[in-house]
Amino acid sequence: MSQGSSVEARAFAPASVGNVGVGFDILGHAIEGVGDTVTVRRIDEPVVRIHAIRGTTVNLPLVAEDNTAGAALIALRAALDLPFGFEVEIDKGIALGSGMGGSAASCVAALVAANALLPQPLSREALYPFALTGEAVASGGRHGDNLGPMLLGGLVLSTADRLVPVPVPAAWHSLLVHPDAVLETRRARAALQGHYALSEFVAQSANLALVLSGCFTSDAALVRAGLRDVLVEPRRARLIAGFAAARDAALNAGAMGASISGAGPSVFAWFEQRDAALAAQAAVQQAFANAGFDSQGWVSPLNAPAARLL
């Protein structure tokens, strides 16, 4: 059947690195090889229903309004005044509380699948506002640092109302290591409350500008100069056992920079070559092992693919 006349669609959305250290809530990139899969069916009843959630030992909300995927589809239905509804099944591939964009991935995969069932599918950019509504259910705020790269792929600057792809050299790769620990997003955000010096904002702005300039000009030296989080990382690091050693292991292995992925506890690092990222993985995982945690690692191009229909 042609797109728009189908009654069922499945989509996969990749994990992502949110914040990228210097771009709190606005900068993120996709990760290849791990993500969530969502199946969406058109139903005659004008409602959104979460039929099943698999792949997690935690009881995620089956009430659509309280689920990231459900809330996003409710917003989509309302905005387009759709006469039909959706039934959703979620297969989680991203660990909860991992700092890998798990709530965003379910939300984006649901939207990409549902979009294929519309009489006139929307652009990825047009799906973004509905994704923001869904993500807010889990995180408490409308921020797109995970959503942008999942929708478009690669490295994306995601503001309140637009998505800006950021070009990076094909050779640049990321290493993402996830220790077998959970850090709930709301707890990680609570750690950021308190006083900030104006000088910290100036330093962080300078670092973000250096990283973006380095990406647009393929200048690794600029990225190396800027990929240091002076605002958020110092306040969250104490919540992540083994973080400092893991970050330092990546830097000692030649990373352009390394920091906390999203809300944590995962750690990411950027490298100029894939081989360098692969070579660093064992040392970063050993740092978490020394802290008492098993871990998983992924090496991925910064230009990793976006969410896709299956």
PLY file of the C-alpha trace (Angstrom):
ply
format ascii 1.0
element vertex 310
property float x
property float y
property float z
element edge 309
property int vertex1
property int vertex2
end_header
0.00 0.00 0.00
1.16 3.56 -0.60
2.39 5.74 2.22
-0.57 7.25 4.01
-2.95 4.36 3.28
-1.18 1.80 5.47
-2.70 0.75 8.78
0.55 -0.10 10.58
4.15 1.21 10.58
7.29 0.51 12.59
10.14 2.94 13.19
13.52 2.88 14.91
15.00 5.92 16.66
18.67 5.92 17.69
20.13 6.77 21.05
21.79 10.16 21.33
24.31 12.20 23.29
22.48 15.20 24.73
24.15 18.49 25.73
27.51 17.45 24.19
28.97 19.04 27.31
28.93 22.66 26.13
25.41 22.86 24.66
23.10 22.23 27.60
19.59 21.35 26.35
20.37 22.57 22.78
23.15 20.42 21.25
23.15 16.68 20.60
24.22 13.97 18.20
22.86 10.57 17.22
24.50 7.24 18.15
24.61 4.32 15.75
23.77 0.80 16.84
21.34 1.20 19.73
17.83 2.65 20.00
14.09 2.13 20.52
11.58 0.58 18.10
7.93 1.60 18.07
5.00 0.05 16.17
1.99 2.27 15.50
-1.39 1.14 14.16
-4.21 3.33 12.88
-7.46 2.67 14.72
-10.95 3.99 14.07
-11.40 5.23 17.63
-10.12 8.84 17.92
-7.75 8.15 20.83
-4.12 7.22 21.50
-3.62 3.93 23.29
-0.37 2.37 24.57
-0.91 -1.34 23.97
2.43 -2.70 25.25
5.92 -1.72 26.41
8.65 -4.35 26.20
12.37 -4.46 26.95
12.35 -2.86 30.39
12.00 -4.15 33.94
10.61 -0.79 35.07
6.89 -0.17 34.74
6.62 2.71 32.27
3.28 4.54 31.95
0.67 2.83 29.81
-1.59 5.88 30.14
-0.94 7.73 26.89
-0.93 11.21 28.44
1.84 10.15 30.84
3.98 8.41 28.22
6.42 10.31 25.96
5.28 8.48 22.83
1.62 8.78 23.78
1.80 12.48 24.60
3.55 13.23 21.31
0.88 11.41 19.30
-1.91 13.10 21.26
-0.38 16.47 20.32
-0.07 15.37 16.67
-3.72 14.25 16.56
-4.93 17.49 18.10
-2.89 19.75 15.82
-3.98 17.96 12.63
-7.54 17.30 13.87
-7.24 13.68 12.81
-10.46 11.64 12.65
-8.62 8.43 13.57
-6.43 7.33 16.47
-3.28 5.31 17.14
-2.39 2.17 19.04
1.24 1.95 20.09
3.70 -0.80 21.03
7.14 0.20 22.34
10.23 -2.01 22.31
12.90 -0.37 24.48
16.49 -0.80 23.40
17.88 2.09 25.46
18.35 1.63 29.20
16.28 3.92 31.42
18.13 6.69 33.22
21.22 6.13 31.06
21.75 9.61 29.62
21.26 8.19 26.12
17.94 9.82 25.24
15.67 6.86 25.91
12.50 8.87 26.52
13.16 10.95 23.40
13.79 7.87 21.26
10.40 6.32 22.07
8.75 9.65 21.33
10.54 10.17 17.98
10.08 6.59 16.81
6.35 6.85 17.54
6.06 10.09 15.56
8.03 8.77 12.58
5.86 5.65 12.47
2.59 7.58 12.89
3.69 10.11 10.28
3.90 7.33 7.69
0.21 6.58 8.36
-0.97 10.14 7.64
-2.68 10.98 4.33
-0.05 13.73 3.90
3.08 12.99 5.96
4.88 15.93 7.55
8.54 16.90 7.30
10.88 15.89 10.12
11.10 19.54 11.17
7.31 19.72 11.39
7.30 16.76 13.79
9.65 18.57 16.18
7.02 20.54 18.19
5.10 17.32 18.91
8.32 15.62 19.97
8.99 18.47 22.39
5.56 17.93 23.94
6.29 14.23 24.38
9.78 14.71 25.81
8.45 17.20 28.37
6.43 14.39 29.98
9.64 12.62 31.00
12.02 15.49 31.65
9.72 18.26 32.81
10.94 20.69 30.14
10.72 21.34 26.39
14.31 20.79 25.28
15.35 19.26 21.98
19.01 18.29 22.37
18.12 14.59 22.02
15.16 15.06 19.66
16.94 17.06 16.95
19.64 14.49 16.14
17.11 11.65 16.28
14.88 13.42 13.76
17.63 14.63 11.41
20.69 12.50 12.20
24.21 13.68 12.98
24.98 16.70 15.17
22.09 19.15 15.55
21.57 22.48 17.31
17.97 22.37 18.58
16.39 25.61 19.80
12.83 26.15 21.00
11.50 26.43 17.44
14.12 25.26 14.95
16.60 22.50 14.12
20.01 23.43 12.73
22.18 20.57 11.37
25.85 21.09 12.22
28.31 19.63 9.69
31.22 17.53 10.96
33.96 15.64 9.10
33.04 12.07 8.20
36.16 10.80 9.99
35.12 12.16 13.40
33.68 9.52 15.75
32.26 9.38 19.24
32.76 6.83 21.98
29.79 6.36 24.31
30.20 4.24 27.43
27.21 3.42 29.62
27.94 2.04 33.11
25.29 -0.30 34.53
23.92 2.40 36.80
20.78 4.57 36.69
20.69 8.35 37.08
17.14 9.66 36.87
16.90 12.77 34.69
14.93 14.80 37.21
17.49 14.07 39.95
20.30 15.09 37.61
18.50 18.34 36.80
17.91 19.03 40.49
21.68 18.99 41.00
21.91 22.07 38.78
19.95 24.33 41.11
21.88 27.09 42.85
24.13 30.06 42.14
26.11 30.49 38.91
28.78 33.10 38.35
28.51 35.30 35.26
32.07 34.27 34.39
30.91 30.64 34.12
28.29 31.56 31.52
30.85 33.56 29.55
33.31 30.65 29.59
30.63 28.15 28.55
29.43 30.43 25.74
32.99 30.74 24.47
33.44 26.96 24.57
30.19 26.34 22.67
31.22 28.89 20.06
34.61 27.22 19.65
33.05 23.77 19.22
30.51 24.96 16.65
33.18 26.94 14.78
35.43 23.88 14.78
32.65 21.70 13.38
31.69 24.13 10.62
35.34 24.57 9.57
36.49 20.95 10.21
39.06 22.35 12.65
39.76 19.79 15.39
41.99 22.25 17.24
39.05 24.58 17.85
36.95 21.67 19.12
39.77 20.59 21.44
39.96 24.13 22.81
36.24 24.32 23.45
34.90 20.87 24.33
35.03 21.42 28.11
31.87 21.78 30.20
32.52 24.32 32.97
28.85 24.83 33.86
27.00 21.52 34.26
29.65 18.80 34.55
31.14 20.09 37.83
27.68 19.98 39.44
26.73 16.51 38.17
30.05 14.67 38.32
29.62 13.74 41.98
26.44 11.80 41.07
28.41 9.45 38.77
30.82 6.98 40.40
33.93 6.62 38.27
33.14 9.58 36.03
36.34 11.57 36.48
38.51 8.52 35.83
36.45 7.59 32.74
36.66 11.12 31.33
40.39 11.31 31.98
40.94 7.90 30.35
39.32 9.22 27.17
41.33 12.44 27.23
44.56 10.54 27.86
43.72 8.41 24.80
43.61 11.49 22.60
39.97 12.57 22.73
39.15 16.07 21.52
36.95 16.30 24.60
34.88 14.13 26.94
32.00 14.75 29.31
28.65 13.46 30.59
26.15 12.24 27.99
22.79 13.87 28.65
21.89 13.67 32.33
24.36 10.79 32.84
25.71 8.42 33.98
26.97 7.61 30.45
30.16 9.29 29.28
30.95 10.37 25.72
34.16 11.39 24.01
34.94 12.77 20.53
37.84 11.50 18.43
39.27 12.57 15.09
39.40 8.95 13.85
37.37 5.79 14.42
40.47 3.75 15.31
41.32 6.17 18.13
37.82 5.85 19.59
37.99 2.05 19.42
41.41 2.07 21.07
40.15 4.24 23.95
37.10 2.13 24.76
38.80 -0.44 26.98
40.42 2.19 29.20
37.17 4.09 29.68
35.30 0.89 30.51
38.09 -0.11 32.91
37.62 3.16 34.78
34.00 2.23 35.45
35.02 -1.34 36.33
37.39 0.09 38.94
34.38 1.93 40.39
32.44 -1.33 40.54
30.34 -1.10 37.38
30.10 -3.25 34.28
29.52 -1.15 31.17
28.64 -1.18 27.49
30.32 0.87 24.80
29.51 2.07 21.29
31.76 3.73 18.72
29.75 5.74 16.22
30.34 8.35 13.52
29.23 11.81 14.61
27.23 11.76 11.36
25.15 8.83 12.62
21.79 8.15 10.91
18.44 9.58 11.98
15.31 7.68 12.96
13.98 5.53 10.13
10.98 3.46 9.09
11.52 -0.29 9.29
0 1
1 2
2 3
3 4
4 5
5 6
6 7
7 8
8 9
9 10
10 11
11 12
12 13
13 14
14 15
15 16
16 17
17 18
18 19
19 20
20 21
21 22
22 23
23 24
24 25
25 26
26 27
27 28
28 29
29 30
30 31
31 32
32 33
33 34
34 35
35 36
36 37
37 38
38 39
39 40
40 41
41 42
42 43
43 44
44 45
45 46
46 47
47 48
48 49
49 50
50 51
51 52
52 53
53 54
54 55
55 56
56 57
57 58
58 59
59 60
60 61
61 62
62 63
63 64
64 65
65 66
66 67
67 68
68 69
69 70
70 71
71 72
72 73
73 74
74 75
75 76
76 77
77 78
78 79
79 80
80 81
81 82
82 83
83 84
84 85
85 86
86 87
87 88
88 89
89 90
90 91
91 92
92 93
93 94
94 95
95 96
96 97
97 98
98 99
99 100
100 101
101 102
102 103
103 104
104 105
105 106
106 107
107 108
108 109
109 110
110 111
111 112
112 113
113 114
114 115
115 116
116 117
117 118
118 119
119 120
120 121
121 122
122 123
123 124
124 125
125 126
126 127
127 128
128 129
129 130
130 131
131 132
132 133
133 134
134 135
135 136
136 137
137 138
138 139
139 140
140 141
141 142
142 143
143 144
144 145
145 146
146 147
147 148
148 149
149 150
150 151
151 152
152 153
153 154
154 155
155 156
156 157
157 158
158 159
159 160
160 161
161 162
162 163
163 164
164 165
165 166
166 167
167 168
168 169
169 170
170 171
171 172
172 173
173 174
174 175
175 176
176 177
177 178
178 179
179 180
180 181
181 182
182 183
183 184
184 185
185 186
186 187
187 188
188 189
189 190
190 191
191 192
192 193
193 194
194 195
195 196
196 197
197 198
198 199
199 200
200 201
201 202
202 203
203 204
204 205
205 206
206 207
207 208
208 209
209 210
210 211
211 212
212 213
213 214
214 215
215 216
216 217
217 218
218 219
219 220
220 221
221 222
222 223
223 224
224 225
225 226
226 227
227 228
228 229
229 230
230 231
231 232
232 233
233 234
234 235
235 236
236 237
237 238
238 239
239 240
240 241
241 242
242 243
243 244
244 245
245 246
246 247
247 248
248 249
249 250
250 251
251 252
252 253
253 254
254 255
255 256
256 257
257 258
258 259
259 260
260 261
261 262
262 263
263 264
264 265
265 266
266 267
267 268
268 269
269 270
270 271
271 272
272 273
273 274
274 275
275 276
276 277
277 278
278 279
279 280
280 281
281 282
282 283
283 284
284 285
285 286
286 287
287 288
288 289
289 290
290 291
291 292
292 293
293 294
294 295
295 296
296 297
297 298
298 299
299 300
300 301
301 302
302 303
303 304
304 305
305 306
306 307
307 308
308 309
